Amino acid sequence: MEIIRRIIIEPFEGLYAKILVFLPNFLASVLIFVVGIVLAAVVRALFFRIFRAIGMDRFFERTGTVELLKKGGLGDSVAALLSKLLGWGILIVFVVIAMRTLEIPTVERLLERFLLYFPNIFVAAVIALFGYLAGNFLGRAALIASVNAGLKVSGTIGKFVKYAVFVLAGTMALDQLGIGRDTVIVAFALVFGGVVLALAIAFGLAGRDIAKEYLEKKIKGEEGKDEISHL
Amino acid sequence: MNSIILRTEIQERIGEIGEADILVGIPSFNNAGTIGHVVKAVQAGFAKYFPDKKCVLINSDGGSTDGTMGVVQDTAIDDSSSILFYHRKGPIFKISTPYHGIPGKGSAFRTIFQIAEVLNVKACAVVDSDLRSITPEWLELLIKPVIQDEFDYVAPLYHRHKYDGTITNSIVYPLTRALYGKRVRQPIGGDFGFSGRLARFYLTKDVWGTDVAKYGIDIWMTTVAIASGFKVCQAFLGAKIHDPKDPGADLSAMLYQVVSSAFGLMDFYSETWKSVTNSEPVPTFGFQYAVGLEPVAVNVERMIERFSLGVRELMDIWKEILPGEVAGFLRKVSEQPIESFRIPDEVWVEIIYNFALAFHRQTINKEHLLKSLTPLYIGRTASFVRETWESGASEVEEKIEGLCLMFEEKKSFIAEKWDT
């Protein structure tokens, strides 16, 4: 009987005791999580109304941010997006508190490491997002401007600007995450420097005549220029 | 005077003048070479046609570095007998002041409107500082309809070269006429007469931080006057000969500012224009006569190249804005030889109305949208030049009339789609 008590009953009693200790923490944790969900929903709805009331969408429409978001596949208004972010922020805070309430050492250690690294992920994601949006926007602006300037390489210019911004943002995001920090920066500097040098050499050698013609036109005035007055 | 900052000496000068009957404003920026003639013409106009009125000339300058303001101050009529004016009862006041705000013609006008308000003037006019063809008679034609016939807005009517004012002829005039129902032939002519009442009305509008402060001011003034129900007429001023509009100015920037103002006004006055079903002529003052105009050089081949480049590179953007058949037509026409290059009125009207809809719906960034219109505008201008190369002034006018009728005919398209 002693053996049975030691092998079967005592561990169960121990488990039962641990459950009795853990259960209040677990219930408290669930409660905190539920409160977090409710509070996040309330904050999101409240701030959405406040942002709409102060005309945040109109302001961002004027600045072109809405267009950037649309181009990046985000259909939400800026007010909706920011209020959602606030809601998620509240929820994350409550999830962390709830997990700490569980008082499980392994979870606490993992949580600590995640929390220390989380800001890097967040900042890297923001950099990548803005890099994507800005790359598309600036690429298109460069394309239209070079077409209006009559440059035959407009498509290449537009793509170059777009991908240059992508690469720059990607490099910054990886740097933020600490992934191959030195390698990425050195690689970026080499690639960027190489492209600039290649362009300089190409223009200097292959485009010598074009450069000459361009400068002559600029200095002497363009031949056969239209005299149409548009306004 | 709360919303503008004028130098103390200018404020004192305005205080000395007190009130005035007529004010003429001349916006300027580095126009020392031409503004002297304009100032002389205005002074002579005051002397000859308004000898018993208290007249003020305002030069609103954008920070010229070539001595423009000095030229204005130093210019006087050399030989009064040559213009046959009567003895004036009072002096002509002249003020030259830099304006504040976004650099542009609109900001210059704002300062002029505000001084007009302070001086409580009955009639105003604004004339460009680069005019070579202005005469004293312009003052009579722009101001007398306001003083004698109680008109609020006098638009100019000029004889211009058939390729002068192509944005006006292909976009602004037909669009304004179709939308608001008044046939004001030069809605962005640049030289206007208006009542003190209308100047005060303009100042109530909060537009001075937008493109209205730049090249958009002319279309804004005309549209606001028509859409707000002010009495509008036009006056025939003869030939318009002026220096090329800012040789360094970027066409796409000009087009953007003018068209964005016109499309922005469509948003603001949507309920007004949707109820207009046809157009009517406005009263026209002045004796119309034919004038000789200097020929202009046009490089059609290069214009078509610009258009074709746009088709190659910007088609992905245009596809978001234009119907499939229009995009297909543009691609097809860009592959045709120059001899058969043509963008018909119908296609052009569809392009403009669809761009207006995209602007209203904010399909893409507004600046990108309107700057991507530039190659299409150049293509349409090339087509117009090809079609009218051998035509005289009256034939060209008939062609423009045909375009206007097309804009009016297709207006129901945009009215129906506006709120959907």
Interface residues (C-beta under 8 A of the other chain):
Chain A: E61 G64 V66 E67 K71 F137 R140 A141 L143 I144 A145 V147 N148 G150 K152 S154 G155 G158 G224 K225 D226 E227 I228 S229 H230 L231
Chain B: Y163 D164 G165 T166 I167 T168 I188 G190 Y215 H242 P244 K245 D250 L251 S252 M254 L255 V258 V296 A297 V298 N299 R302 M303 E305 R306 L309 G310 R312 E313 L314 I317 Q362 I364 N365 E367 H368 K371 S372 T374 P375 T381
